[in-house]
Amino acid sequence: MAKSAITRRRLLGLLGGAAWALETRAAQTVRIERVEIFKVVVPMKPGVAVSENYPNLDRRLAEFDKLPKFILKLHASNGAIALGETAREVPQASVETNAKWLTGRLLGEIDLAKSALGLPDGRTADGFEIALFDLLGKIAGMPCCALLGGRQQNRVAVSYWTGQRTDDDLAMVARRAVEGGFHTLKFKARFGDPIDKQMAIAAKAGPGLNFIVDFNSSYPDLASFLPIAHRLQGFNLIIEDPVPKRLDWFRQLRQRVNIPFALTPSGLAQVFEAARTESVDVFNLGGNMRDFVRAGQVAELAGIPAWHGSGVELGIRDMSFIHAAAATKSCTIGSDTLCYLRQHDLLAKPFKVANGFIEVPTAPGLGVDLDEEAVKRFRVA
């Protein structure tokens, strides 16, 4: 079989039922002519992330917004311009290596069957995946969710979020979440934090809210966390990653405590094993768009709800999360789509959260445009 037929089949294979909408010849005629890279640092809005005077403050939570990201702009030979966004604190050399590899290539030379797309450096492949799906959607005249398996949801639930907060600040954040129409508030806690007192404050200030408390595996073992878990029974919350990600420990927690427990799995294999062994109640899923949808399908078959995690992104990456979640029936818990907490999401039309949901765009590709002036404002050397 000719190489051109193989590459064309790889390109269209992932698109499934949407393949008919993408002209077969596009894989062999559309070329990526140029890749622009913009290094940006966009701080959080003042006072939304952490309380600086918190006594047990994790400095990583206080300073993550100082870490740079890269905005990608692909220029295709058909005149289309597609957008991507990397995670924070990725190597610039990886971005540049992948951009150089893509420049001049036909779409049919990109292998969507591989997690890293055939790119030479997989560390930033997810950022380029976003741009490539934006481009494919624009060629097909379809939104990205359609190319990921089909629109399963017209709007995606999202959460309000904050880091470690003092009592007064946590109450203020809970009230702000209620006033903003959110249904879920997620906040951070660590080993030694007075979490039962904090939950009482948050629940009183935010009546009707669902809560997710993320411990980032800060408790070393079951014995240290079980007394805390027992004191949290009765609150309307999900506990995320309280201990290291040993499924036997999570299974014991489920058996001994009447609270839903969420796992951020290490990969698709752990999603399957956690479902098979009935070790979790909820999943916090991530990964690139294709891997998220695959993991979400496993969760759906197991009857386990999920949400889309994040690293508190900007608008392009967050919109890729929205499309991936829209293609996944199991993603029903408020997701961490939080670019509205940054000073700017770098989108020409800012994100709009209404009643705790974000509407999924119907425009081709991601359905967003870049705010060029904002990119200039937040660009760094």
Secondary structure, 3 states (H helix, E strand, C coil): CCHHHHHHHHHHHCCHHHHHHCCCCHHHHCEEEEEEEEEECCCECCCCCCCCCCCCCCHHHHHHHHCCEEEEEEEECCCCEEEEECCCCCCHHHHHHHHHHHCCCEHHHCCCCCCCCCCCCHHHHHHHHHHHHHHHHHHHCCEHHHHCCCCCCCEEEECEEECCCCHHHHHHHHHHHHHCCCCEEEEECCCCCCHHHHHHHHHHHCCCCEEEEECCCCCCCHHHHHHHHHHHCCCCEEEECCCCCCHHHHHHHHHHCCCCEEECCCCHHHHHHHHHCCCCCEEEECCCHHHHHHHHHHHHHHCCCEEECCCCCCHHHHHHHHHHHHCCCCECCCECCCHHHECCCCECCCCCCECCEEECCCCCECCCCECHHHHHHHECC
